[in-house]
Amino acid sequence: MIILYFLIGILASIIGALPLGASNIAVINTTIKQNANQAFKIAIAAGIAEVILSYYALHCNMVVREFFDQNMWIQILIVGILMAAGSFLLFKKNKEKKSKKKKRNTSKYATGFLLGILNPPVLIYWIVAFGIINNNNLMLSLGSPLLVLFLFFAGVYIGKLITLYLYSRFSISIKNKVQNITVVINKATGILLILIGIAQTIKLSF
């Protein structure tokens, strides 16, 4: 029965990581522009960030939820960032990279961690996820046995790692079939981010 928390952690993490987010985009671009090994470094650090966010969400579930509900400006800021990032990717021109050495020297671990930790939507997702988990008689809190918590957060880490790894493998298969894949992905991602921003705007309006 206790292993169930490990499986729940994996499943919840995969569901949360499937939507195209900052970490996913970084893994895709790094795989295409460099290689899968460099992308995996991002995944390792992003997994750690995911565990930290899920732990924080579990620690202050109700407090964080009330904070976001009472501070509308944060939600508006998130919408603005989504729209700006989407517009940038959509209208970005494909330019030759003249500073390859500088880009390669950038720590992929730091990139993965920062993209993973600076992600309010993921925090909100985990707050909702814990609400669903606890509503199904699978009570989970910081007062739970240490083994339960360890198994759950280990599942969260592995789930994030698996999802980002699959994104990387998918990028390789597409790269071998489609020319100028970076441009295509940037535009598709930009459109997706703009649509998410519009959806969030409509949600805030009602």
C-alpha positions in Angstrom: 0.0 0.0 0.0 2.8 2.4 0.9 4.3 2.0 -2.6 1.1 3.6 -3.9 2.4 7.0 -2.8 5.4 6.5 -5.0 3.2 5.7 -8.0 0.9 8.7 -7.3 4.0 11.0 -7.2 5.1 9.8 -10.6 1.6 10.1 -12.1 0.9 13.5 -10.6 4.3 14.8 -11.8 3.9 13.5 -15.3 0.5 15.1 -15.6 1.9 18.4 -14.4 4.9 18.3 -16.7 3.2 17.2 -19.9 1.9 20.7 -20.8 4.6 22.6 -22.7 6.3 24.8 -20.1 9.6 26.6 -19.8 11.6 23.5 -18.8 10.1 21.5 -21.6 11.0 24.2 -24.2 14.5 24.4 -22.8 14.9 20.7 -23.1 13.6 20.6 -26.7 15.7 23.5 -27.9 18.9 22.2 -26.2 18.4 18.8 -27.7 18.0 20.2 -31.1 20.7 22.9 -31.0 23.2 20.8 -28.9 22.6 17.3 -27.8 20.5 15.1 -25.6 23.2 14.9 -22.9 23.1 18.7 -22.4 19.3 18.6 -22.3 19.4 15.9 -19.7 21.3 18.2 -17.4 18.4 20.6 -17.5 16.0 17.8 -16.7 18.0 16.7 -13.7 18.0 20.2 -12.2 14.3 20.9 -13.2 13.4 17.7 -11.3 14.9 19.0 -8.1 13.0 22.3 -8.6 9.8 20.3 -9.1 10.3 18.5 -5.8 11.0 21.9 -4.0 7.8 23.4 -5.4 5.7 20.4 -4.6 7.1 20.4 -1.0 6.3 24.1 -0.6 2.8 23.5 -2.0 2.3 20.7 0.6 3.7 22.9 3.4 1.4 25.8 2.8 -1.5 24.6 0.7 -4.3 26.8 1.9 -2.1 29.9 2.5 -0.7 29.9 -1.1 -4.1 29.3 -2.6 -5.6 32.3 -0.7 -2.5 34.4 -1.6 -3.0 33.9 -5.3 -6.8 34.4 -5.0 -6.4 37.7 -3.1 -3.6 39.1 -5.2 -5.0 39.4 -8.7 -2.0 41.4 -9.9 0.1 38.2 -9.8 -2.2 36.4 -12.1 -2.3 39.4 -14.4 1.5 39.5 -14.4 1.6 35.8 -15.3 -0.7 36.5 -18.2 1.5 39.3 -19.4 4.6 37.2 -19.2 2.9 34.4 -21.2 1.8 36.8 -23.9 5.1 38.6 -24.1 7.1 35.3 -24.3 4.7 33.9 -26.9 4.9 37.0 -29.1 8.7 37.0 -28.9 8.9 33.3 -30.0 6.3 33.8 -32.7 7.9 36.8 -34.4 11.5 35.9 -33.6 13.7 35.7 -36.7 16.1 32.8 -37.2 19.6 34.3 -36.9 23.0 32.8 -37.1 24.5 32.0 -33.8 27.8 33.9 -33.5 28.5 33.2 -29.8 28.3 29.4 -29.6 31.0 29.2 -26.9 29.2 31.5 -24.6 26.0 29.5 -24.9 27.8 26.3 -24.3 29.4 27.7 -21.2 26.1 28.5 -19.6 25.3 26.0 -16.9 22.5 23.7 -17.9 22.0 22.7 -14.3 21.4 26.4 -13.3 19.1 26.9 -16.3 17.0 23.9 -15.5 16.7 24.8 -11.8 15.8 28.4 -12.4 13.2 27.6 -15.1 11.7 25.0 -12.8 11.6 27.0 -9.6 10.4 30.3 -11.1 7.2 28.8 -12.3 4.0 29.9 -10.4 1.6 27.8 -12.6 3.4 24.7 -11.4 3.0 25.7 -7.8 -0.7 26.3 -8.3 -0.9 22.9 -10.0 0.6 21.1 -7.0 -1.8 22.9 -4.7 -4.7 21.6 -6.7 -3.1 18.2 -7.0 -2.8 17.8 -3.3 -6.4 18.8 -2.9 -7.4 16.0 -5.2 -5.1 13.5 -3.5 -6.4 14.3 -0.1 -10.0 14.3 -1.2 -9.6 10.6 -2.3 -8.7 9.3 1.2 -5.0 9.3 0.4 -4.1 11.9 3.1 -0.7 13.4 2.6 0.8 16.1 4.7 4.2 17.0 6.3 3.0 15.0 9.3 2.9 11.8 7.2 5.5 9.1 7.9 8.9 9.9 6.5 8.9 6.9 4.2 5.6 8.0 2.7 7.0 11.5 2.0 10.3 10.1 0.6 8.5 7.7 -1.7 6.1 10.4 -2.9 8.7 13.1 -3.6 11.0 10.4 -5.2 8.0 9.7 -7.5 7.7 13.4 -8.3 11.3 13.6 -9.3 11.3 10.5 -11.4 8.0 11.6 -13.1 9.5 15.0 -14.1 12.7 13.3 -15.3 10.7 10.8 -17.4 8.6 13.5 -19.0 11.5 15.7 -19.9 13.4 12.7 -21.2 10.5 11.8 -23.5 10.4 15.4 -24.8 14.1 15.1 -25.6 13.7 11.8 -27.5 10.7 13.2 -29.3 12.7 16.3 -30.4 15.4 14.0 -31.8 12.9 12.1 -33.9 11.4 15.3 -35.3 14.8 16.9 -35.9 15.7 14.0 -38.2 12.6 14.5 -40.3 11.9 18.2 -40.4 14.2 21.0 -41.6 14.4 24.3 -39.7 12.7 22.5 -36.8 13.9 25.2 -34.4 11.9 27.9 -36.2 8.8 25.6 -36.3 9.0 24.8 -32.6 9.5 28.5 -31.7 6.5 29.5 -33.6 4.3 26.6 -32.4 5.4 27.3 -28.8 4.8 31.0 -29.2 1.2 30.4 -30.5 0.6 28.0 -27.6 1.8 30.5 -25.0 -0.4 33.2 -26.5 -3.4 30.9 -26.4 -2.7 30.0 -22.8 -2.4 33.7 -22.0 -5.8 34.4 -23.8 -7.4 31.5 -21.9 -6.1 32.9 -18.6 -7.4 36.4 -19.5 -10.9 35.0 -20.2 -10.7 33.1 -16.9 -9.9 36.2 -15.0 -12.7 38.1 -16.7 -15.4 35.8 -15.2 
